[in-house]
């Protein structure tokens, strides 16, 4: 599987929060402008959209296709 960015990078099947076909729980480590965030996937860091949720740094969010779809918990 390749990432959706067209950069030629590969990711494990269903292991990438950008193009995987499953939703995964990740932790927000940085909020960026334009409703974007950097998250820790447990296997590295990726940039996702948080436009649909009210995420905060430290929160666990459920991500599908590069989009946060739910906040699981907020961490202080």
KOLDRENPA-687567 format. One record per atom (N, C-alpha, C, CB): residue number from 1; residue in three letters; atom name; x negated, y, z. Coordinates in steps of 0.02 Angstrom, whole numbers. Each point is the difference from the previous one (the first is absolute). Glycine has a CB too. Layout:
# KOLDRENPA-687567
n / res / atom / east / north / up
NUM / Ala / CA / X / Y / Z
...
# end
This chain:
# KOLDRENPA-687567
n / res / atom / east / north / up
1 / Unk / N / -42 / -58 / 0
1 / Unk / CA / 42 / 58 / 0
1 / Unk / C / -45 / 62 / 0
1 / Unk / CB / 93 / -62 / 61
2 / Unk / N / -74 / 113 / -97
2 / Unk / CA / -37 / 63 / 1
2 / Unk / C / 41 / 53 / 33
2 / Unk / CB / -60 / -32 / -104
3 / Unk / N / 27 / 83 / 129
3 / Unk / CA / 36 / 54 / 32
3 / Unk / C / 39 / 40 / -52
3 / Unk / CB / -87 / 7 / 91
4 / Unk / N / 138 / 27 / -70
4 / Unk / CA / 42 / 38 / -46
4 / Unk / C / -33 / 64 / -24
4 / Unk / CB / 97 / -48 / 56
5 / Unk / N / -156 / 64 / -32
5 / Unk / CA / -32 / 63 / -18
5 / Unk / C / -34 / -2 / -67
5 / Unk / CB / -15 / 21 / 120
6 / Unk / N / 8 / -80 / -150
6 / Unk / CA / -33 / -6 / -63
6 / Unk / C / -75 / 5 / 4
6 / Unk / CB / 100 / 48 / -50
7 / Unk / N / -128 / -52 / 111
7 / Unk / CA / -71 / 8 / 10
7 / Unk / C / -39 / -65 / -8
7 / Unk / CB / 25 / 94 / 75
8 / Unk / N / 10 / -148 / -90
8 / Unk / CA / -34 / -64 / -11
8 / Unk / C / -17 / -38 / 63
8 / Unk / CB / -44 / 50 / -102
9 / Unk / N / 60 / -23 / 161
9 / Unk / CA / -13 / -36 / 62
9 / Unk / C / 48 / -57 / 7
9 / Unk / CB / -43 / 105 / 54
10 / Unk / N / 22 / -158 / -23
10 / Unk / CA / 44 / -56 / 11
10 / Unk / C / 16 / -7 / 74
10 / Unk / CB / -47 / -58 / -100
11 / Unk / N / 103 / 29 / 114
11 / Unk / CA / 20 / -13 / 69
11 / Unk / C / 28 / -70 / 4
11 / Unk / CB / 23 / 123 / 21
12 / Unk / N / -24 / -153 / 38
12 / Unk / CA / 27 / -68 / 6
12 / Unk / C / 75 / -1 / -13
12 / Unk / CB / -91 / -28 / 83
13 / Unk / N / 116 / -27 / -107
13 / Unk / CA / 71 / -7 / -14
13 / Unk / C / 41 / 19 / 62
13 / Unk / CB / -23 / -91 / -84
14 / Unk / N / 68 / 138 / 75
14 / Unk / CA / 44 / 24 / 53
14 / Unk / C / -37 / 28 / 60
14 / Unk / CB / 83 / -83 / -37
15 / Unk / N / -147 / 99 / 30
15 / Unk / CA / -38 / 26 / 56
15 / Unk / C / -9 / 75 / 0
15 / Unk / CB / -56 / -107 / 2
16 / Unk / N / 76 / 140 / -54
16 / Unk / CA / -9 / 71 / -8
16 / Unk / C / 66 / 36 / 13
16 / Unk / CB / -93 / -18 / -84
17 / Unk / N / 94 / 69 / 127
17 / Unk / CA / 63 / 34 / 14
17 / Unk / C / 24 / 42 / -58
17 / Unk / CB / -31 / 1 / 119
18 / Unk / N / -11 / 10 / -169
18 / Unk / CA / 20 / 39 / -58
18 / Unk / C / 38 / -43 / -50
18 / Unk / CB / -98 / 74 / 17
19 / Unk / N / 74 / -133 / -31
19 / Unk / CA / 32 / -39 / -53
19 / Unk / C / 23 / -69 / 23
19 / Unk / CB / -71 / 61 / -80
20 / Unk / N / 65 / -79 / 143
20 / Unk / CA / 23 / -64 / 24
20 / Unk / C / 75 / -5 / -2
20 / Unk / CB / -100 / -8 / 72
21 / Unk / N / 126 / -53 / -76
21 / Unk / CA / 72 / -10 / -4
21 / Unk / C / 31 / -15 / 68
21 / Unk / CB / -16 / -42 / -117
22 / Unk / N / -18 / 59 / 170
22 / Unk / CA / 27 / -9 / 67
22 / Unk / C / -8 / 65 / 39
22 / Unk / CB / -28 / -124 / -3
23 / Unk / N / 68 / 131 / 54
23 / Unk / CA / -8 / 58 / 45
23 / Unk / C / -48 / -20 / 56
23 / Unk / CB / 118 / 44 / -27
24 / Unk / N / -162 / 2 / 45
24 / Unk / CA / -49 / -14 / 53
24 / Unk / C / 1 / 56 / 51
24 / Unk / CB / -71 / -65 / -82
25 / Unk / N / 52 / 48 / 143
25 / Unk / CA / -6 / 50 / 53
25 / Unk / C / -71 / 26 / 1
25 / Unk / CB / 91 / -57 / 69
26 / Unk / N / -98 / 123 / -70
26 / Unk / CA / -65 / 33 / 2
26 / Unk / C / 2 / 55 / 52
26 / Unk / CB / -20 / -26 / -122
27 / Unk / N / -38 / 54 / 139
27 / Unk / CA / -4 / 53 / 49
27 / Unk / C / -23 / 65 / -33
27 / Unk / CB / -25 / -84 / 91
28 / Unk / N / 62 / 138 / -79
28 / Unk / CA / -18 / 65 / -28
28 / Unk / C / -61 / 28 / 36
28 / Unk / CB / 122 / 22 / -31
29 / Unk / N / -174 / -5 / -7
29 / Unk / CA / -60 / 28 / 30
29 / Unk / C / -11 / 73 / -19
29 / Unk / CB / -50 / -113 / -1
30 / Unk / N / 84 / 137 / -51
30 / Unk / CA / -8 / 70 / -21
30 / Unk / C / 61 / 20 / -42
30 / Unk / CB / -126 / -10 / 2
31 / Unk / N / 153 / 68 / 14
31 / Unk / CA / 53 / 28 / -42
31 / Unk / C / -31 / 51 / -47
31 / Unk / CB / 87 / -18 / 90
32 / Unk / N / -65 / 17 / -153
32 / Unk / CA / -26 / 45 / -51
32 / Unk / C / 57 / 41 / -29
32 / Unk / CB / -93 / -81 / -27
33 / Unk / N / 76 / 135 / -9
33 / Unk / CA / 52 / 40 / -32
33 / Unk / C / 40 / -41 / -51
33 / Unk / CB / -71 / 102 / 15
34 / Unk / N / 128 / -75 / -34
34 / Unk / CA / 43 / -31 / -51
34 / Unk / C / 28 / -67 / 21
34 / Unk / CB / -66 / 60 / -86
35 / Unk / N / 80 / -69 / 150
35 / Unk / CA / 32 / -60 / 27
35 / Unk / C / -41 / -64 / -12
35 / Unk / CB / 109 / 55 / -19
36 / Unk / N / -175 / -49 / 24
36 / Unk / CA / -45 / -57 / -6
36 / Unk / C / -33 / -14 / 66
36 / Unk / CB / -20 / 27 / -121
37 / Unk / N / -3 / -89 / 129
37 / Unk / CA / -36 / -19 / 61
37 / Unk / C / -52 / -52 / -17
37 / Unk / CB / 101 / 25 / 70
38 / Unk / N / -154 / -26 / -29
38 / Unk / CA / -50 / -53 / -4
38 / Unk / C / 19 / -49 / 56
38 / Unk / CB / -93 / 76 / -47
39 / Unk / N / 94 / -140 / 29
39 / Unk / CA / 19 / -51 / 48
39 / Unk / C / -54 / -54 / 6
39 / Unk / CB / 121 / 22 / -25
40 / Unk / N / -124 / -53 / 82
40 / Unk / CA / -44 / -57 / 12
40 / Unk / C / 42 / -63 / -12
40 / Unk / CB / -73 / 63 / 84
41 / Unk / N / 52 / -103 / -133
41 / Unk / CA / 37 / -61 / -17
41 / Unk / C / -24 / -61 / 38
41 / Unk / CB / 19 / 49 / -112
42 / Unk / N / -73 / -41 / 149
42 / Unk / CA / -31 / -57 / 32
42 / Unk / C / -56 / -29 / -43
42 / Unk / CB / 107 / -25 / 59
43 / Unk / N / -105 / 41 / -124
43 / Unk / CA / -51 / -22 / -46
43 / Unk / C / -35 / 59 / -33
43 / Unk / CB / 65 / -105 / -21
44 / Unk / N / -47 / 165 / 44
44 / Unk / CA / -28 / 61 / -29
44 / Unk / C / 50 / 56 / 5
44 / Unk / CB / -71 / -67 / -78
45 / Unk / N / 56 / 121 / 43
45 / Unk / CA / 44 / 58 / 1
45 / Unk / C / 28 / 14 / -69
45 / Unk / CB / -65 / 49 / 96
46 / Unk / N / 127 / -27 / -99
46 / Unk / CA / 33 / 17 / -63
46 / Unk / C / 42 / 63 / 11
46 / Unk / CB / 2 / -122 / -36
47 / Unk / N / 12 / 156 / -19
47 / Unk / CA / 44 / 58 / 2
47 / Unk / C / 69 / -22 / -22
47 / Unk / CB / -97 / 79 / -24
48 / Unk / N / 148 / -57 / 63
48 / Unk / CA / 69 / -17 / -15
48 / Unk / C / 43 / 63 / 2
48 / Unk / CB / -16 / -116 / 47
49 / Unk / N / 78 / 110 / -69
49 / Unk / CA / 49 / 53 / 7
49 / Unk / C / 39 / -10 / 65
49 / Unk / CB / 8 / 13 / -126
50 / Unk / N / 3 / 42 / 162
50 / Unk / CA / 42 / -2 / 59
50 / Unk / C / 60 / 47 / -8
50 / Unk / CB / -100 / -28 / 72
51 / Unk / N / 119 / 40 / -134
51 / Unk / CA / 54 / 47 / -15
51 / Unk / C / 68 / -22 / 28
51 / Unk / CB / -62 / 31 / -103
52 / Unk / N / 72 / -95 / 112
52 / Unk / CA / 66 / -25 / 22
52 / Unk / C / 6 / -9 / 76
52 / Unk / CB / 8 / -56 / -109
53 / Unk / N / -63 / 65 / 145
53 / Unk / CA / 0 / -12 / 73
53 / Unk / C / -31 / 58 / 37
53 / Unk / CB / -6 / -124 / -20
54 / Unk / N / 18 / 127 / 85
54 / Unk / CA / -29 / 50 / 43
54 / Unk / C / -59 / -32 / 37
54 / Unk / CB / 112 / 62 / 13
55 / Unk / N / -167 / -70 / -48
55 / Unk / CA / -59 / -35 / 28
55 / Unk / C / -46 / 48 / 36
55 / Unk / CB / 8 / -85 / -91
56 / Unk / N / -44 / 59 / 139
56 / Unk / CA / -50 / 38 / 37
56 / Unk / C / -63 / -41 / 4
56 / Unk / CB / 89 / 60 / 68
57 / Unk / N / -145 / -27 / -57
57 / Unk / CA / -63 / -36 / 8
57 / Unk / C / 8 / -48 / 59
57 / Unk / CB / -68 / 97 / -47
58 / Unk / N / 47 / -159 / 37
58 / Unk / CA / 7 / -51 / 52
58 / Unk / C / 61 / -43 / -8
58 / Unk / CB / -61 / 74 / 75
59 / Unk / N / 108 / -53 / -116
59 / Unk / CA / 62 / -38 / -10
59 / Unk / C / -13 / -61 / -43
59 / Unk / CB / 68 / 105 / 12
60 / Unk / N / -30 / -157 / 1
60 / Unk / CA / 1 / -59 / -43
60 / Unk / C / 58 / 9 / -48
60 / Unk / CB / -53 / -76 / 89
61 / Unk / N / 39 / 68 / -153
61 / Unk / CA / 53 / 8 / -50
61 / Unk / C / 2 / -61 / -45
61 / Unk / CB / -13 / 124 / 2
62 / Unk / N / 73 / -139 / -27
62 / Unk / CA / 10 / -54 / -47
62 / Unk / C / -7 / 29 / -70
62 / Unk / CB / 76 / -64 / 81
63 / Unk / N / -120 / 35 / -122
63 / Unk / CA / -16 / 27 / -66
63 / Unk / C / 17 / -51 / -54
63 / Unk / CB / -90 / 72 / 49
64 / Unk / N / 123 / -50 / -101
64 / Unk / CA / 13 / -41 / -59
64 / Unk / C / -15 / 42 / -62
64 / Unk / CB / 88 / -69 / 61
65 / Unk / N / -128 / 42 / -105
65 / Unk / CA / -17 / 33 / -64
65 / Unk / C / -28 / 70 / 11
65 / Unk / CB / 90 / -66 / -55
66 / Unk / N / -131 / 74 / 108
66 / Unk / CA / -34 / 63 / 12
66 / Unk / C / 44 / 53 / 33
66 / Unk / CB / -70 / -26 / -96
67 / Unk / N / 130 / 7 / 117
67 / Unk / CA / 47 / 47 / 31
67 / Unk / C / 19 / -25 / 69
67 / Unk / CB / 45 / 32 / -113
68 / Unk / N / -55 / 10 / 165
68 / Unk / CA / 22 / -17 / 67
68 / Unk / C / 77 / 0 / 0
68 / Unk / CB / -105 / 49 / 53
69 / Unk / N / 135 / -104 / -30
69 / Unk / CA / 72 / -5 / -2
69 / Unk / C / 32 / -1 / 70
69 / Unk / CB / -11 / -61 / -107
70 / Unk / N / -31 / 54 / 159
70 / Unk / CA / 26 / 1 / 69
70 / Unk / C / -57 / 12 / 48
70 / Unk / CB / 94 / -78 / -31
71 / Unk / N / -79 / 113 / 86
71 / Unk / CA / -48 / 8 / 54
71 / Unk / C / 16 / -57 / 49
71 / Unk / CB / -11 / 129 / -14
72 / Unk / N / -40 / -168 / 31
72 / Unk / CA / 10 / -57 / 45
72 / Unk / C / -7 / 22 / 73
72 / Unk / CB / -44 / -77 / -89
73 / Unk / N / -8 / 117 / 103
73 / Unk / CA / -10 / 25 / 68
73 / Unk / C / -48 / 60 / -4
73 / Unk / CB / 21 / -116 / 51
74 / Unk / N / -13 / 160 / -4
74 / Unk / CA / -47 / 56 / 7
74 / Unk / C / -47 / -16 / 57
74 / Unk / CB / 85 / 83 / -45
75 / Unk / N / -149 / -71 / 34
75 / Unk / CA / -49 / -9 / 52
75 / Unk / C / -25 / 67 / 24
75 / Unk / CB / -35 / -111 / -49
76 / Unk / N / 26 / 119 / 115
76 / Unk / CA / -24 / 65 / 25
76 / Unk / C / -70 / 16 / -23
76 / Unk / CB / 72 / -16 / 98
# end
